Amino acid sequence: MNIIEEFIAKESAGGIVLMAAAVLALILSNSPLAPWYQALLHLPLAIHIGEHQLSHSLYHWVNDGLMAIFFFLIGLEVKREVIEGQLSSLTRIALPGIAALGGMIVPAAIYLAFNAQHPQAINGWAIPTATDIAFALGILSLLGKRVPISLKIFLMALAIFDDLGAIIIIAIFYTDQLSTMALTIAGISLAGLVILNILGITRKALYVVIGIILWLSVLKSGIHATLAGVLLGFTIPLRGTDSHHRPISLLKEIEHQLHPWIAFLILPLFAFVNAGINFGSIVPEQMAESVPLGIMLGLFVGKQLGVFGFSWLAIRSGLAQLPETSNWQQLYGVSVLTGIGFTMSLFITSLAFENDALFNHTDKLAILVGSLLSGIVGYTLLRRSSP
């Protein structure tokens, strides 16, 4: 099994576990155990070092702490793909790059069309712009060889661009007031990591220790802490030698070790603490309001129009080529699947609307509905396409 097939297999299985965690959260939120579920989310957890302590609820530890590890993995994957993978040449990145751009612009435009005049709602414009690669590849895996490997690679590369877009959006638009002292410490930590990389040092412990300092300083700086994970991932050396002067890839080693933990623990735990929506408090008419409508249409309509429309323009203009052994119907089916936002959409929602109940959880329900529609329609289209 090559690295691409291994990646797809893990993401597909992880998507199933992710779905199970989300369903469990929904069941608990709508059962007599709902108060216990909420109490668990707000359970305070603290780390004490001398007179200093870092205290947050379980919900915030998952979103600010464990998700930083998820973004660390994204940083590792992006660096590897840029140096020697699917993003290592212009011919390879043209189609997924252009498609991802369309998949961010059109959904955001649809959301803004509904919410541009609502001061509280406008901050959620980025919610429908991302794709959940675990869910999308999980659905593709159900189709077996009916979908060519070239389309799976296209979806993986597109999702990487999506993640990069999300990282840039978070850094620019979802940053609080900045702390100069914390940013200075973060800058020194990052410089130290870069120096380790330049010197070819491959001692994992050094990167871990400085990486923790980087995360703590970014957490206190006002920039979202998950960005520390991305920066740390970019500094891990792809090639080097161990203490016996044997070739080693610290990046690939860490990526291989982290992937199961991300797919089968961290992302399902994130889904468990974020997907718990109490349907009893939602009136059906509320789903026709501007925020949920903008999210649902952004995911289900905007993503497919943006991804397929920009792909069509790129291919017709000669900037890119249709993925090998695929056809237009299959490309459209995959474009519909990119409307499965879930993980990243829920994450951006937690940043855009700090008051979790601001829109009575209709924003989260809209993510589930838009993602579910995209999954069902995308699967149906690909199922009926010629293999």
C-alpha distance (Angstrom), angle and dihedral (degrees) to the residues before:
residue distance angle dihedral
M1 . . .
N2 3.84 . .
I3 3.80 124.2 .
I4 3.83 94.1 -95.1
E5 3.80 93.9 50.5
E6 3.82 90.4 46.0
F7 3.80 90.9 50.4
I8 3.80 92.5 49.3
A9 3.82 92.1 47.2
K10 3.82 92.7 52.0
E11 3.81 93.8 44.0
S12 3.80 91.3 48.5
A13 3.80 93.7 50.6
G14 3.80 89.9 42.9
G15 3.79 89.4 53.9
I16 3.81 90.1 58.7
V17 3.82 92.0 50.8
L18 3.81 89.3 45.8
M19 3.80 90.3 53.8
A20 3.81 91.7 48.3
A21 3.83 91.0 52.0
A22 3.81 91.5 50.3
V23 3.81 92.0 48.7
L24 3.81 90.7 49.1
A25 3.82 90.4 52.2
L26 3.81 90.7 50.6
I27 3.82 91.8 49.2
L28 3.81 93.2 49.3
S29 3.82 92.4 46.4
N30 3.79 91.2 54.5
S31 3.80 98.2 42.7
P32 3.82 135.7 74.5
L33 3.82 85.6 -90.7
A34 3.82 91.9 68.1
P35 3.85 94.4 104.5
W36 3.82 89.6 52.3
Y37 3.81 90.4 49.1
Q38 3.82 91.7 51.7
A39 3.81 91.0 45.6
L40 3.82 89.2 53.6
L41 3.82 91.8 51.8
H42 3.81 91.5 52.0
L43 3.81 95.0 42.6
P44 3.84 105.8 134.1
L45 3.81 116.1 -126.1
A46 3.80 122.7 -176.5
I47 3.80 138.6 -173.3
H48 3.83 115.0 -150.5
I49 3.81 123.0 -159.0
G50 3.81 109.2 173.5
E51 3.80 108.0 -59.7
H52 3.80 92.5 -15.4
Q53 3.77 125.9 87.0
L54 3.80 137.8 179.6
S55 3.79 110.6 -151.6
H56 3.81 127.6 -179.6
S57 3.78 138.9 145.6
L58 3.80 120.1 -96.7
Y59 3.83 87.9 -105.7
H60 3.82 91.9 58.1
W61 3.81 94.3 41.4
V62 3.80 88.8 57.1
N63 3.82 95.5 44.4
D64 3.81 97.9 40.6
G65 3.80 101.0 27.6
L66 3.80 113.2 28.9
M67 3.81 92.5 34.4
A68 3.81 88.1 57.5
I69 3.82 86.2 63.8
F70 3.82 88.9 51.0
F71 3.81 89.8 52.1
F72 3.81 88.7 46.5
L73 3.81 87.7 59.5
I74 3.81 89.5 48.9
G75 3.80 89.0 53.2
L76 3.81 90.6 51.4
E77 3.82 92.6 48.1
V78 3.80 93.8 47.0
K79 3.81 92.4 50.2
R80 3.82 92.9 48.2
E81 3.81 92.8 46.9
V82 3.82 92.5 48.2
I83 3.81 93.9 49.3
E84 3.79 101.8 41.0
G85 3.82 110.5 -9.9
Q86 3.79 142.6 67.6
L87 3.82 93.4 -43.4
S88 3.81 96.4 48.8
S89 3.82 97.2 100.9
L90 3.79 137.6 35.0
T91 3.81 93.0 -118.7
R92 3.80 90.4 56.5
I93 3.78 98.2 44.7
A94 3.81 98.6 41.7
L95 3.82 99.9 84.5
P96 3.84 100.5 38.1
G97 3.81 90.9 40.1
I98 3.80 94.6 52.3
A99 3.82 91.5 40.7
A100 3.82 91.5 51.3
L101 3.80 90.4 50.1
G102 3.80 90.2 54.8
G103 3.79 89.6 44.8
M104 3.80 89.6 59.0
I105 3.81 101.0 38.8
V106 3.82 100.4 48.5
P107 3.86 98.2 46.2
A108 3.81 90.8 46.8
A109 3.82 90.0 49.5
I110 3.82 91.5 50.8
Y111 3.81 91.7 49.5
L112 3.80 91.8 48.3
A113 3.81 90.9 48.6
F114 3.81 87.6 63.4
N115 3.81 99.4 36.1
A116 3.81 109.6 28.4
Q117 3.81 91.0 108.3
H118 3.83 95.4 48.0
P119 3.86 111.3 86.1
Q120 3.82 94.4 -163.8
A121 3.80 94.5 45.4
I122 3.80 101.9 42.8
N123 3.81 92.3 78.2
G124 3.81 89.7 70.5
W125 3.82 95.3 66.2
A126 3.83 92.2 114.7
I127 3.83 95.6 53.7
P128 3.84 96.7 93.5
T129 3.82 96.3 41.5
A130 3.84 101.7 85.9
T131 3.82 135.6 75.6
D132 3.81 125.9 -139.6
I133 3.81 101.7 -134.4
A134 3.83 94.2 -169.3
F135 3.81 94.0 57.5
A136 3.82 94.0 39.7
L137 3.82 94.0 50.9
G138 3.80 89.5 42.7
I139 3.80 89.4 60.6
L140 3.81 92.0 44.6
S141 3.81 89.3 53.3
L142 3.82 89.4 59.4
L143 3.80 88.4 61.6
G144 3.81 94.7 56.1
K145 3.80 115.8 -168.7
R146 3.81 92.0 -10.5
V147 3.82 85.6 91.2
P148 3.85 114.6 56.8
I149 3.80 118.6 -124.8
S150 3.83 89.2 -118.9
L151 3.83 90.1 67.4
K152 3.80 91.4 48.8
I153 3.81 89.2 52.3
F154 3.82 89.1 47.5
L155 3.82 89.9 53.1
M156 3.83 91.9 47.3
A157 3.82 92.3 50.3
L158 3.81 91.5 45.6
A159 3.80 90.4 51.3
I160 3.82 90.1 52.1
F161 3.81 90.1 54.5
D162 3.82 88.0 46.1
D163 3.79 89.8 54.1
L164 3.80 91.5 48.1
G165 3.79 88.9 50.9
A166 3.80 90.5 50.0
I167 3.81 90.9 50.0
I168 3.81 91.5 52.3
I169 3.82 91.4 45.8
I170 3.81 92.3 50.5
A171 3.81 92.0 47.4
I172 3.82 94.2 49.8
F173 3.79 106.1 31.4
Y174 3.81 106.6 25.7
T175 3.79 101.7 49.3
D176 3.82 123.6 118.3
Q177 3.82 128.3 -148.3
L178 3.79 108.3 -48.0
S179 3.81 128.0 -120.0
T180 3.82 111.7 -142.1
M181 3.81 93.9 -157.0
A182 3.81 94.1 50.1
L183 3.82 91.4 45.8
T184 3.82 90.3 50.7
I185 3.81 91.3 53.4
A186 3.82 89.7 46.0
G187 3.82 90.2 51.3
I188 3.82 92.4 49.9
S189 3.81 90.6 48.0
L190 3.80 91.8 49.7
A191 3.81 91.0 48.0
G192 3.81 89.3 52.0
L193 3.82 90.8 52.2
V194 3.81 91.3 49.5
I195 3.81 90.7 50.7
L196 3.82 90.6 51.2
N197 3.80 88.2 52.1
I198 3.82 93.9 48.2
L199 3.81 91.2 49.2
G200 3.81 89.5 51.8
I201 3.81 93.6 -121.5
T202 3.81 110.8 165.0
R203 3.82 101.8 -178.3
K204 3.78 103.0 132.8
A205 3.83 94.3 -156.7
L206 3.83 92.2 62.7
Y207 3.79 92.3 54.5
V208 3.82 91.0 46.2
V209 3.82 94.7 51.6
I210 3.81 95.7 45.0
G211 3.82 89.5 40.9
I212 3.82 90.8 57.4
I213 3.83 90.1 50.4
L214 3.81 88.6 49.3
W215 3.83 91.2 50.5
L216 3.82 93.6 48.2
S217 3.80 93.1 48.5
V218 3.82 93.2 46.6
L219 3.82 89.0 47.4
K220 3.82 89.4 56.0
S221 3.82 95.0 39.8
G222 3.80 98.9 72.6
I223 3.82 93.7 -110.6
H224 3.79 112.1 111.6
A225 3.80 110.1 -91.0
T226 3.82 94.7 -130.8
L227 3.82 89.1 72.5
A228 3.81 88.1 68.0
G229 3.79 87.5 63.7
V230 3.80 92.1 54.8
L231 3.82 93.1 47.7
L232 3.81 91.1 48.7
G233 3.81 90.2 50.4
F234 3.81 91.2 53.4
T235 3.83 91.2 55.1
I236 3.82 97.9 52.3
P237 3.84 108.3 106.1
L238 3.80 116.2 -115.6
R239 3.78 93.3 -159.1
G240 3.79 132.4 27.8
T241 3.81 145.0 113.1
D242 3.79 133.0 -92.3
S243 3.83 127.2 -130.4
H244 3.83 89.1 -78.1
H245 3.84 91.0 52.6
R246 3.80 92.3 -111.1
P247 3.85 118.2 144.7
I248 3.80 112.5 -95.9
S249 3.80 136.4 172.7
L250 3.79 106.7 -149.6
L251 3.80 90.0 -179.2
K252 3.80 94.7 56.0
E253 3.80 91.5 42.4
I254 3.81 93.1 54.1
E255 3.80 92.1 41.3
H256 3.80 91.0 53.0
Q257 3.81 92.0 47.6
L258 3.81 95.2 45.9
H259 3.78 100.0 44.6
P260 3.83 98.3 78.3
W261 3.82 91.4 46.2
I262 3.80 91.1 51.1
A263 3.81 95.5 44.1
F264 3.80 98.5 42.4
L265 3.81 104.6 29.5
I266 3.79 118.2 14.4
L267 3.82 100.1 43.0
P268 3.83 94.1 41.4
L269 3.82 88.9 48.9
F270 3.80 89.2 49.9
A271 3.81 89.8 51.2
F272 3.81 90.5 47.6
V273 3.82 94.3 55.1
N274 3.82 96.2 39.4
A275 3.81 106.6 37.4
G276 3.81 98.0 59.0
I277 3.80 102.9 118.1
N278 3.80 121.8 170.0
F279 3.80 105.0 -140.5
G280 3.80 91.7 -168.8
S281 3.81 91.4 74.9
I282 3.83 94.2 49.9
V283 3.80 120.3 88.7
P284 3.85 111.3 -153.3
E285 3.81 91.0 -126.6
Q286 3.82 89.0 62.3
M287 3.81 90.1 68.7
A288 3.81 88.2 68.1
E289 3.80 91.8 60.3
S290 3.79 120.9 109.1
V291 3.82 100.1 -98.5
P292 3.83 100.4 49.9
L293 3.80 91.0 37.3
G294 3.81 91.8 51.5
I295 3.81 91.2 49.3
M296 3.82 96.0 45.7
L297 3.80 94.5 46.5
G298 3.79 91.5 40.5
L299 3.80 91.3 56.5
F300 3.79 101.0 36.2
V301 3.81 100.7 34.1
G302 3.80 104.9 17.7
K303 3.79 98.5 50.1
Q304 3.80 95.5 49.6
L305 3.82 93.3 44.0
G306 3.79 92.2 46.6
V307 3.80 98.0 44.4
F308 3.81 97.5 40.3
G309 3.81 95.2 37.1
F310 3.80 94.9 50.9
S311 3.85 90.3 42.1
W312 3.81 90.5 52.7
L313 3.80 91.2 50.1
A314 3.83 92.2 47.8
I315 3.81 93.4 49.5
R316 3.81 95.8 42.7
S317 3.80 91.5 48.5
G318 3.82 92.0 51.0
L319 3.82 95.2 -115.1
A320 3.81 91.0 116.9
Q321 3.80 142.5 7.9
L322 3.78 133.4 -122.8
P323 3.85 108.5 -99.0
E324 3.81 111.9 -92.6
T325 3.83 118.5 -84.2
S326 3.83 90.5 2.7
N327 3.81 131.5 112.9
W328 3.79 136.5 -149.5
Q329 3.80 94.0 -96.1
Q330 3.80 91.3 54.7
L331 3.80 91.7 47.0
Y332 3.80 89.0 51.5
G333 3.82 91.0 49.1
V334 3.80 90.9 52.9
S335 3.82 89.4 46.4
V336 3.81 89.0 57.0
L337 3.83 89.8 50.8
T338 3.81 90.1 58.4
G339 3.82 85.9 71.8
I340 3.81 87.8 76.9
G341 3.79 96.7 102.9
F342 3.80 103.8 157.9
T343 3.85 109.3 128.2
M344 3.80 100.3 35.3
S345 3.81 92.8 34.2
L346 3.81 91.2 53.4
F347 3.79 89.5 46.6
I348 3.81 93.6 51.8
T349 3.82 88.8 46.4
S350 3.81 89.2 58.3
L351 3.82 88.4 54.2
A352 3.79 98.1 41.1
F353 3.81 96.5 48.1
E354 3.80 110.0 33.0
N355 3.82 89.3 -178.7
D356 3.80 98.6 75.1
A357 3.82 92.4 -156.7
L358 3.83 97.1 43.3
F359 3.81 92.3 117.6
N360 3.81 95.6 25.7
H361 3.83 90.9 -101.6
T362 3.82 91.7 -67.1
D363 3.81 87.4 123.8
K364 3.81 91.5 61.3
L365 3.79 92.8 42.4
A366 3.81 88.8 51.6
I367 3.83 89.2 55.1
L368 3.80 90.0 52.9
V369 3.82 93.0 46.9
G370 3.82 94.8 45.8
S371 3.80 91.6 46.3
L372 3.82 92.6 46.5
L373 3.82 92.7 50.2
S374 3.81 91.0 48.1
G375 3.80 91.2 49.7
I376 3.81 95.5 48.5
V377 3.81 96.5 43.9
G378 3.82 93.8 41.9
Y379 3.81 91.7 49.9
T380 3.82 91.6 47.8
L381 3.81 93.2 50.3
L382 3.81 92.9 48.7
R383 3.80 91.8 43.8
R384 3.81 90.2 56.5
S385 3.80 95.4 43.3
S386 3.78 122.7 100.8
P387 3.83 111.3 -95.1
